[in-house]
Amino acid sequence: MRDEKPRKLQVTFLRQLGLAIELPFVLVAAVVLGGGAGYWLDNRLHTSPALTFLLGALGFAAGVREVLRRIPREDDGGQ
């Protein structure tokens, strides 16, 4: 039991580190995919740059939502 607490702290640290490295990529990927789809549609429909901005903004909103969803909630009941 003595060895269990440092191991749990190490696993928690590694999980948080992985999350901190992953989250910026999630946000950027959502914006790039949304903006890229808007750019492609703008070229096909000749509506430049309306859909690029619209879908880029939607991608940003989706990215922020996904980042907030992935952040773990620290709800230990005040212990």
C-alpha positions as CSV (number, residue, x, y, z in Angstrom):
1,M,0.0,0.0,0.0
2,R,2.9,2.4,0.6
3,D,3.9,2.2,-3.1
4,E,0.4,2.7,-4.4
5,K,0.1,6.5,-3.8
6,P,3.2,7.6,-5.7
7,R,2.2,5.3,-8.6
8,K,-1.3,6.8,-8.7
9,L,0.3,10.3,-8.7
10,Q,2.5,9.3,-11.6
11,V,-0.4,7.9,-13.6
12,T,-2.4,11.1,-12.9
13,F,0.5,13.3,-14.0
14,L,1.0,11.4,-17.2
15,R,-2.7,11.5,-18.0
16,Q,-2.8,15.2,-17.4
17,L,0.3,15.7,-19.5
18,G,-1.2,13.7,-22.4
19,L,-4.4,15.8,-22.2
20,A,-2.4,19.0,-22.2
21,I,-0.6,17.9,-25.3
22,E,-3.7,16.7,-27.1
23,L,-6.1,19.6,-26.5
24,P,-4.4,22.2,-28.7
25,F,-4.4,19.8,-31.6
26,V,-8.1,19.1,-31.1
27,L,-8.9,22.8,-31.3
28,V,-6.7,23.6,-34.2
29,A,-7.9,20.5,-36.2
30,A,-11.6,21.6,-35.8
31,V,-10.8,25.1,-37.1
32,V,-8.7,23.8,-40.0
33,L,-11.3,21.2,-41.0
34,G,-14.2,23.7,-40.8
35,G,-12.3,26.4,-42.6
36,G,-11.0,24.0,-45.2
37,A,-14.5,22.7,-45.9
38,G,-15.8,26.3,-46.2
39,Y,-12.9,27.2,-48.6
40,W,-13.7,24.2,-50.8
41,L,-17.4,25.0,-50.8
42,D,-16.6,28.7,-51.6
43,N,-14.6,27.6,-54.6
44,R,-17.3,25.3,-55.8
45,L,-20.2,27.7,-55.2
46,H,-18.4,31.0,-55.9
47,T,-19.4,32.5,-52.6
48,S,-16.0,33.5,-51.4
49,P,-15.3,34.0,-48.4
50,A,-18.6,33.7,-46.7
51,L,-18.6,29.9,-46.2
52,T,-14.9,29.9,-45.2
53,F,-15.7,32.3,-42.3
54,L,-19.0,30.6,-41.4
55,L,-17.6,27.1,-41.3
56,G,-14.3,28.2,-39.7
57,A,-16.4,29.8,-36.9
58,L,-18.5,26.7,-36.5
59,G,-15.3,24.6,-36.4
60,F,-13.9,26.9,-33.7
61,A,-17.1,26.5,-31.6
62,A,-17.0,22.8,-32.1
63,G,-13.4,22.7,-31.1
64,V,-14.0,24.7,-27.9
65,R,-16.9,22.4,-27.0
66,E,-14.8,19.3,-27.5
67,V,-11.9,20.8,-25.4
68,L,-14.4,21.6,-22.6
69,R,-15.9,18.1,-22.8
70,R,-12.5,16.5,-22.5
71,I,-11.3,18.4,-19.5
72,P,-11.9,16.3,-16.5
73,R,-14.0,17.7,-13.7
74,E,-12.3,17.9,-10.3
75,D,-15.2,16.8,-8.2
76,D,-13.8,15.1,-5.1
77,G,-16.4,16.4,-2.7
78,G,-14.0,18.7,-0.9
79,Q,-11.9,15.9,0.6
